[in-house]
């Protein structure tokens, strides 16, 4: 569900289209250094944990703290440093080893194993350069992150061109991630269970422990009228390497059930192809109804060569309560088909080449309801030492799948200007 966390953070990012008058002097891209902080708390529950083969507790909590520092290097250049920590506690992940000796092992109960919690730390600097006329924008970015069983480095860049009196923008960006696993297999595949009567798993360790991801995005934005603005995006994503999750169990229909205490031993772990090709296409329309209300709509179509197709539609309506306060109710609908290799518990056969019981790859639909309250003061009249408070965003979202999983997300973001 980190993708969901990852989705919640992205809701704070907006697309701003503005027209600028010709002036006789050169204005700085960023007048002063800014520091943005973001804290989010995520909690979920459900009964389809992939760690225990599609059945079992999905209870999870995650607390994420992010700091983004923007520093103007010159009139045309900005250095951005983005760093953060994400700490989670997961009942399902704890059952990588459910035998803690306290109670009888059970897929619907959390154990006290070392895999019950983890911390992800990341660091991502970027550099952005604007041309003299502000019509050309170049950027470069690096990324590094680490957690107990996963390490990732990345790099990328982008170019944007504004023309038609800045009413039109064309952008192209690319990103590469080079990741490596430190596989943590379920406890029954680490030895000590070979003598269980009738237990004959087909498990073998993965030979390739690397995962590489390459993506490119083409964007086109256009101011259609004084009130209507549009953005079109097209992405191409290619992944190769270990795309399976090593600690997610699979149970076969043609294998004997073997229980230790109250826990069923797995027949294998998730096996998925070593390549994946994805194409997401999106369109965003922003309509300025009046000085007090804006309609922000978004639609995305997604398809890949694993057989998954998805549709996303969202609507956000910022309502200006005063000069400084804005209330934004929002709604998001999502629907997807299952991948070709998804099987619920004990549906797959041992003769199959690929199989997974991860309900993130099953067919489902989901709704998310949210509301955001924003305080904004461009003059930063409120001061905390040398920091001028520019904005505060408080958001709550509730997420519900038709498979039974539900989640709540609380987020608080602040933006300060360093005088």
Steps between C-alpha positions, in 0.01 A plus 500: 500500500795734475362588161194637684721693736695601209155621334398696814817710490444578135158655574680806648668577166298733268531610138510878469454675168580872500548778252783745556519857367812614321719707732817696455689329780590142575310355794650225710340160458497457878534811713606329825574154633197292592460201726202267477416236758254217457379252757252224420352219704346203320306209646326208326333169569370212289501123466698421181867519599737394221761397759267217604377402154203734457338428837593659831524833675602806299521729802770762443601845622752732338634838613688706241695819557641700208701821475552684170746790486510731196800730465538766226856470368456798267224684318456196272595199712343305784646220709242274666583250773225249579552260787276288718431202722213252489451266798238226487364223717332216311311205644519313168875556456556368850372165373802447279586310817176438693659264755594735783431252779245724673176371352402246238602635157202625299471695173246736660721584797821702507822348628786683669756419230771738379313558173209657688644851453747679278623849411554637151735797463553694178700797372430674169680817380397676178617798296278723283611766251278758326591690185504879497153522348371219730383305196750215541537300821756224556528280808708208627426276797664223699344261750617249758293300749553209734300268721570162660455284189513755217745758365436741214690765307353714226569791272310695239429832338240708323460778245205737459431750224242778536374681191192670357547781755539232769152366431647170379758275665669188368706286736706183487648316798676174567594298805710190573493295821754226572384290794629196684327258736630334813236224479322406822325171424220352715637311799397155368745542208801569723531142630362306793164396352617223264373219723140618521279210373371565147692826459662520154545865389633594155690805627841602363671833578503774237824526306449860382469738794499827304213709364543780244229749403508744209230759437434789263219757517371734232282787619300762311312779678282765344302799624181454298323812626502743791324234707606163359845339513604151389793266547564177308763246606628178347738268684703202391644278775718192458614280789735204503648268760348369822143630480370238744487571874710229668301477826150467349367143531303291249292188573425247222177316432688175425714498815420357842414747776759483778445691824742578780308626802218690322712622209501344153847458347540648152560300183703778335544876485358737241643444149450774239663575162834681507380775266202735506394770255255768618317783319303755706315782315350791691305821449435776753249782458483802733199730474490833683131546571545829687723662760371261765490160331719290269424159348802272465432174317734219401474176303766235437498181298762235575595178324793259518617172349403303812136540404412773747286794385387779729294817500544787745266801527516775759335833574612771740307822568704765687261748665648830611366580846700822541816665375708247693289187542394246236295184557543224237273194503619230260402158368692231312371185331724215389427173319737233370497154345720224640837406356519175305690331783273575796346208687329498834623260765520138373387587146840484326659171397861406562545451123439870428800716414372820665265559793419754770235536771566872554160674500670821379512312167143366522190651340346760730347846518567763764369837613687769688330796667696790639502858616784751526518828687765746383630816663705718265669834555729606214624794712614264781385730779524220757864456609675223689856620557637556146222295339198665346194273483370493142250212512357217708310206350303253710346202317301191590411219258306177540567213258277196449537198268223261410728216618463616860817705545454848642744771600522848650765759421576817698745752353641832614719715275659837577697739281737759644703774334846556648556875533 
